[in-house]
Amino acid sequence: MRRAKVELPVPIRGLVVVAGIPGAGKSTLLARAENEAGADLLDSDQVRAWFSRVLPSWVRYRWYRPLVHLGHRSRILLFSLRRGRGVVAHEPATRASTRAMLIVMAVLAGRSRHLLWVHTTPGEAAAGQLARGRVLAARSFTRHVRRAEKVERGLADGRPPRGWHTVEVLDRPPLETPIVLCAP
């Protein structure tokens, strides 16, 4: 049975951050979204793929991972500074300092700030990591989960993270559910 579609509004002058623990389905959501809003979709996998094409094959990802993070976050800022299109960016944003950095980027670019938190269980996220073939070290994953649980407790208590114009929680949608990025 085909499920009802999920519509995600993307303001023209907005920065929408798709957040949640690694393996929650953020990249999958962006990859299969119907982009009716004409937004710029930014995923760290795009930067990672570029580095893997230009670097020698013997260079391991863990060696250039910091460059991927720097490149991805730089792209978020650069695309945010451009005019005329909404920006939808994948970023776990479990760390408060990362969310603050994204808020500062949006403020500097004169954009509204929207956080879309993709909720999933740690078990589903671990399975998602296995499915994509990129598994975080247990210690790193545990830190993400711990920080995400704090964010989710705040959301459940009616205390969303500060600095965002809107904060939405989306349960990890099944693969058969159409995702539509649309104008508000």
Buried (B, 14 or more C-beta within 10 A) or exposed (E): EEEEEBEBBBBBBBBBBBBBBBBBBBBBBBEEBEBEBEBBBBBBBBBBEEBEEEBEEEEEEEEBEEEBBEBBBEBBBBBBEEEEBBBBBBBBBBBEEBBBBBBEBBBEBEBBBBBBBBBBEBEBBBEBBEEBEBBBEEEEBEBBBEBBEEBBEBBEEEEBBEBBEBBBBBEBBEEEBBBBBBEB
